[in-house]
Amino acid sequence: MIEDKNQQRTSIAQLGEFGLIDHLTKQFEITQQSTITGIGDDAAVLDFKDKKTIVSTDLLIEGVHFDLSYMPLKHLGYKAVAVNVSDICAMNAKATQITVSIAVSNRFPLEALEELFSGIAIASKTYGIDVIGGDTTSSQKGLILSITAIGEANEDEIVYRNGAGEKDLLVVTGDIGAAYMGLQVLEREKQVFLVNPNNQPDLDEYTYLIERQLKPEARVDVREILEKLEIKPTSMIDISDGLSSEIMHLCKQSNVGCNVFEEKLPLDPQLINVCEEFNIDSTTVAINGGEDYELLFTIKMEDYDKLKGNPNFTVIGHMTQESEGIHLVTRANTKIELKARGWDAMSEEK
């Protein structure tokens, strides 16, 4: 929902495609040594010398991945960058550049796109990455945003999904489930607003959860922390579609099973309180929620002492033989088969 209260609205058609590109990208500066040429030519030119190049891309579609009735455009721009940088982090690599492509309908004035690109600019400065190109085109309805992230790493630093061993420990950064409950709060307040537009929501007690949904952060710090601890993960993935889904990806790619312990799942106190308010089981939210953009990885058992007690990490389980399957071990010491119930982009249940 775009506000139109006494705000100036400049039609994008007034600028034309190239004028629009010039206008929106003039704020981007080149800071990476590997960026030889960025925006302004037919293609960007990068030089990574001896390092390997890592590339990831994401597509965000209005009505599928975001709702502009409660997602500010500036936050959307920031989040779009963060979720792509997170994919680079999940390879144990350093993000260095992004390209940004958008398709917009004529319902979006120039000022709306300025907000979007201001969020992209803030994120690019926060993560120290260059915006080096992209594309703009029209859309029949709504907003479509696609970002491609590029990163670099030495060959021996890169971590894949397929390296987990049978006795490796399963580790997660930060806490999980908060982004999903932030979305539930926002959806509830949207429904209240639709019934009574004069109702002003009081969201102070949900601040952390809402921030985790609207402005997630990529864990760019983890690579350096692990390097200082002299730990190289055996496998790694970021938590975008839900913990259960990501665990199953690691197990499938690595041909192993897994036991995850309910009592070890790291939950923020605000999450637990709001789950009680919504009458939702916090463990269900933690393992199925998604959009936390924390990192999930495995380490060799002998590296446990290096990581033990570090506030950034929680050991939540261990890998097993593939034949043992993938299970959640409850607080009552009951084994429940873990299923992927997180986000599925192709699901018909939207």
N, C-alpha and C positions, 0 to 999 in steps of 0.2 A: 504494500500500500504506500504510494508516494504522496507525501504531504504537498498541498498546493495552496497554503494559506499565505497570501501576499508574497509568495516567492516568485522570483523571476524565472521564466521558462524560455529557454533559447532552443529553438528547433534545431535538431542535428542536421537537417537538410540544408540549413543556412551555411554550414561549414563545408559540406561535402566530405567524402571519405578521407582524403589526404589531409584536408584542413583539420578534421576531427583527430586524426592520428597525431598530427603535429601539436595540436592543442593539449591532448591528454598525456603525451609522452615527454613534454619539455621539462618535466620535473625530475626525470630519471637521469642519474649520473652514473658513469662507469667507474667502478672501484676495484674490480677483480683484474689481476695481472693476466689472467687467461683470456679476457675479452679483448680481442684485437679490434673488431668492428661490431657495433651493436645496431640500434635502430637507425634507419636512414639509407640502407642499401638493399639490394635484392635478397640478401641473406646475411646472417651474422657470421663472423669469423672468430673461431676460438682456437687457442693453442694451449693444450694441456701437457705438452712435452712428453715426459716419461710416464705420466699417470694415466689410469684407465678412466674412461668417461661413463657416467651412470645417467640414464635418462628415464624419466617417468612422466606420465600425463594423466590428468583427471578432467572429467566433463561434469559441470554442475548445471542443472536445468531447473528453472523456476517451476514450482509446483511438484517437483519430484525430490530435489535435494535441498531446497530452501523455500521459505515462505516470507515474502516481503512485508507481510502485515506485522511481523515482529522482528524480522532480520534487517537491521539498518544496512544500507548499501556500503557504508564504510567498513562495517564489521564483515560483510560478505567478501569484500575485496581482501581484507586481511586474512580471513579464514581460508579463502581459496588458495592463497600463497602458502599458508601454514600447512595445510593438508598435503600439498605436493612436496614441500620441503621434508615433511615427515617420512614420505616414501624413500627419499634419499638417505635420511638418517637410518632407516630400517636396513639399509645396505652397509651400514657403518662407514658411510661416505660423507663428504662435505658438499653441501649445496652451493653452487656458484652463480648460476644464471637461471632465468625463467623467460618463457615467452607467454604472452597473454593474448587470447583470441576471444572476441565477444560478438554475439548476434543480439540485436536489440530491435524492439518494435517502436513505432512512432509515439507510443505513450510515454516513453522516456525522454525528457528534455536533456539538454547538455549538462545542466546542473546536477542531475541525478548521476550521470556518468562521471562527473568530476568527483562526486562523493565516493563512488566505487573505486576510482583510480587513486584517490587519496588514501584509501585503506591499503591498496596494493603497494603504494609508495612507502607507507609506514612499515609494512611488513618487510619490504625489500631492504629497508635500512636496518630494521631490527635484526634480520638474519644475514645481513652483509652480502646480498646477492644483487646481480645486475639484471635489469629488464632489457632484453636484447632484441625484441621483436614480437610479432604476432599478426593478427588479422582482425578486421572489423567488417561486419556485414549486417544486413537487415534480417529481422525475424517477423513472421506473421503474427506471433503473439508471444509476449513474455521475454525473458532474458536468459540467454545461454552463455555460459562462461567456461572457457577451457584454458587450463594452464599446463604447460610442459616445464618440468624442472630438470635441470642439468647439474650434475655434480662430478666430483673427482675423488679418486682414492688411489693409493698404491695397490697393486694387485694383491699383495699379501694382507691387506687390511680389509678387503671386501668380505662381507658375511652374507651367505645365502640362506634360503629356507631349508636346505636339504642336508645340513651337516650335523644334526642332533644325534647323539649316541644313546644307547639303551640306559645308561646310568647317569646321564646328564641331569642337572638341576634346572628347573623351569623358573625363570625370574621375570618380574614385571616392574616397570618404573612407576613412580607416583601412585595415584589411586585410580580406581576404575568405577564406572557406572554413573558418575556425576553428570556427564553430558546428556545422557538419556533422560535423567530425571529433570534436568534443566529444560529439555524439550517438552516434557509432560507439563511442567509449570506454565510454560509459554503457551502451549496449546489450550490449557484450561483457561488462562486469562483471555485468550482470543475469543473463546466461546462466551465468556462473561461479557466481554466488550460488545460482541454481536447482539446480545440480548439487551444490554443497556450501555450505549456509547458514552454515557455520562459517568460511568463507573471508572474511577481511577485506581488501578491496581497498586497494592503495597507489596513491593517485591524485595524489600530489604532483607528478609530472612532467607531469601533464595539466591542471594548475590553470587555465591561461589558456583552453584549449579548452573545458573544462567550464563555466567561468564565462560564456563567450560563448554557450553553449547554454542554460544555466539562468537567467542573469541578464543578458540583452542590454541595452544602453543606446541610447535614441533620441538621434540627433545634434542635440540642440536648440542646440548651440553653433555649428553651421555657418551658420545664418542671419546671426548677428551677425558672424562672421568674414568672410563674403562681403561684407557691408555695409561693413565697415571697409576691405576691399580694393577697394571700389567695383566689384564684379562682380555682375551679375544673370545667373544661368543662363538659357539659352534654353529648356531643358527639364530636367525632374527627375523621379526616381522613387526609392523606397527598395528595398533589396535584401532582399526577403522570400522570394521563390520561386526565387532563383538568378540569378546575373549574366547568364547567357545569355538567360533568359526576360525579364529586365528590359530588356536591350539591344534585344531584339526588340519589346517594347512601345513603347519610344521610337522605334524605326525605323518601325514600322507607323503609329503616331499622327502622326509627322512626315513620312512619305513620303520617307525617306532610306535609304541603305545604311550600312554601317559596317565598318571594319577595326579589330580589337582585337589588340594585340600581346602574345603570350604572355610575352615577357621583361619586360614592364612591369607584370604583375599583382602587386599588393602582398601578399606572403605572410609571415606570422609564422614565425620560425625553428622554434618548437614545432610548428607545423602541418607543416612540411617533414619534421621528424624523425618525427612520428607517422605521416605518410603512408608513409614508408619502412618503419616497423614493421608497418603494415597491408598493405604492398605495394599501395598505391593511388597512382595518378598525381596529384600535387599540382595540376596544371593542371586536370584533370578535376574535382577537388573544388572548386577556386576558381570555375570557371565554372558549375557545376551545383548546388553545395551548398545555398545558401539560408539564411535565418534570421540573416544577418549584421546586418541593419537598419542598414547603412551607406547613404549616399546616393550615387546615380549621377546625374550631370548633365552637360550640355553647356554649353560657353562659346564665345564668339566667339574666333577665333584671335588677334585683337588684344589680348585680355585675358590671354594666356598669361604675359607678363612680370610681371603683377601677382600671379599665382598660383605662378609658378616658385619652387621651393625651399621652399614652405610644407609643413611636416611633416604637415599634416592631409590633403593632397591628392596624388593620383597621376594623371597623364595616362596613360591606358591605350590610347588609340586616337583615331580621328577619323571623322567622318561623311563619307559619299560620296554619289554619285548613287544613287537607288533601284535603278536598273537593274544596278548593280555587286553588289548583294546584301550579305549580312551574313557576314563571315568572321573567323576566328581566324588570325592570321599567326604561325606557329610560330617557334621559335628557329632552325630550319633554313630559315626564309624560305619555308615552304610555306603556301599558303592552304587552310584547311579551312572548309567551310561550317558556320556556327554554327547549332545546333538547340536548341530549348527542351527541356532534359531535367531541369529543376528540378522543384520541388514542384507537383503538380496536385491540387487538392482533390477533383476528380471522378474521378481515376484509380481503376481497379479493382485496380491493383497496390499494395496496401497491405501 
